[in-house]
Amino acid sequence: MSLRSLLHGETFHPVVGPMAEARELHVGQSRLVERARETGRLVVWDVGLGAAANAVAVLESLAGTECRVELHSFDHSLAPLEFAVQNADALGYLVPWRDSAAELVAGGRVVAGGVEWFFHPGDFRAQVASPPAPAPHAILYDPYSPAANPGMWSLEHFTRLRAVLSEPCTLTSYSRSTAVRVTLALAGFHVGQGTATGEKDQTTVAATDRKLLAAPLGVEWLGRVRRSTRATPLRDNAQPGPISDADFTALAAQFPGSGVAQ
Ligand SMILES: C[S@@+](CC[C@H](N)C(=O)[O-])C[C@H]1O[C@@H](n2cnc3c(N)ncnc32)[C@H](O)[C@@H]1O
């Protein structure tokens, strides 16, 4: 069973269902378990808590670990989680965590399987410049698509987000759009190809450090950007179109071997 937002006209985790996408796309690709073991401490930002499938995947994989794990969920609405708590039996995945989720809804904080889980209400775009949580090691980025929610995918927003990432950090996302990848790169992220899921043949992983990426985009990707009719970075109020020469030069400068000085 999937949940659908009537407001945004989008289904949470379409096609493969919530837990497969949460486990593979977000938890698996962020290498949360391995990185928690390596560092002994892990801070995860769950951007777009929704009905908590991604949060549950984090709890499942890290509950009972010796490491100190903080999970910070952001959303401007608790309605999807309240609905999921009330319908946990039908949804299935939330059953083991129903009481924890209900406590999170009631008080904004709960310890679940040893993981400290916090909820931060409000518009993430307004919170990002001065975040109410420690710098993350992984961001599970799931706030609807750029078409439905452009403000969460803009160059201005990602530039503010990148500026507060003081720890080595990954950002996993369902999008595979060239414009999103260009935008993340111009905001200062290294960008890589992510695994296939549902109807998508690939997704996107971004990171503060190229070494965190399993499949970083190479210089050959620049040819696709040049040819694309929709590669312009997603600036606030910008229209889709081909990338400008100035943006392409700035992008290419980030790729060793592109012939543009870094
Ligand atoms: C696709 S749903 C998330 C699904 C969720 N990750 C899950 O596992 O069930 C998108 C969520 O992002 C939230 N969202 C969208 N824009 C937001 C914003 N600017 N600030 C905070 N939350 C936002 C929506 O309220 C919605 O609950």
The ligand as an SDF file (V2000), in Angstrom:
LIG
                    3D

 27 29  0  0  0  0  0  0  0  0999 V2000
    7.0630   12.2640   -0.4230 C   0  0  0  0  0  0  0  0  0  0  0  0
    6.6100   12.8080    1.1780 S   0  0  0  0  0  0  0  0  0  0  0  0
    7.8370   12.0560    2.1970 C   0  0  0  0  0  0  0  0  0  0  0  0
    7.7020   10.5860    2.3770 C   0  0  0  0  0  0  0  0  0  0  0  0
    8.4810   10.1150    3.5750 C   0  0  0  0  0  0  0  0  0  0  0  0
    9.9040   10.3510    3.4620 N   0  0  0  0  0  0  0  0  0  0  0  0
    8.2140    8.6880    3.9270 C   0  0  0  0  0  0  0  0  0  0  0  0
    9.1770    7.9180    4.0400 O   0  0  0  0  0  0  0  0  0  0  0  0
    7.0480    8.3360    4.1160 O   0  0  0  0  0  0  0  0  0  0  0  0
    7.1460   14.4780    1.2170 C   0  0  0  0  0  0  0  0  0  0  0  0
    7.0600   15.1560    2.5610 C   0  0  0  0  0  0  0  0  0  0  0  0
    7.8540   16.3410    2.4920 O   0  0  0  0  0  0  0  0  0  0  0  0
    7.2260   17.3440    3.2550 C   0  0  0  0  0  0  0  0  0  0  0  0
    7.7200   18.6460    2.7900 N   0  0  0  0  0  0  0  0  0  0  0  0
    7.6260   19.1460    1.5330 C   0  0  0  0  0  0  0  0  0  0  0  0
    8.1700   20.3870    1.4930 N   0  0  0  0  0  0  0  0  0  0  0  0
    8.6160   20.6660    2.7320 C   0  0  0  0  0  0  0  0  0  0  0  0
    9.2640   21.7910    3.3060 C   0  0  0  0  0  0  0  0  0  0  0  0
    9.5440   22.8800    2.5860 N   0  0  0  0  0  0  0  0  0  0  0  0
    9.5870   21.7430    4.6160 N   0  0  0  0  0  0  0  0  0  0  0  0
    9.2860   20.6580    5.3620 C   0  0  0  0  0  0  0  0  0  0  0  0
    8.6780   19.5580    4.8560 N   0  0  0  0  0  0  0  0  0  0  0  0
    8.3430   19.5620    3.5650 C   0  0  0  0  0  0  0  0  0  0  0  0
    5.7420   17.1140    3.0030 C   0  0  0  0  0  0  0  0  0  0  0  0
    4.9430   17.6850    4.0310 O   0  0  0  0  0  0  0  0  0  0  0  0
    5.6490   15.5820    2.9320 C   0  0  0  0  0  0  0  0  0  0  0  0
    5.2690   15.0150    4.1630 O   0  0  0  0  0  0  0  0  0  0  0  0
  1  2  1  0
  2  3  1  0
  2 10  1  0
  3  4  1  0
  4  5  1  0
  5  6  1  0
  5  7  1  0
  7  8  2  0
  7  9  1  0
 10 11  1  0
 11 12  1  0
 11 26  1  0
 12 13  1  0
 13 14  1  0
 13 24  1  0
 14 15  1  0
 14 23  1  0
 15 16  2  0
 16 17  1  0
 17 18  1  0
 17 23  2  0
 18 19  1  0
 18 20  2  0
 20 21  1  0
 21 22  2  0
 22 23  1  0
 24 25  1  0
 24 26  1  0
 26 27  1  0
M  CHG  2   2   1   9  -1
M  END
$$$$
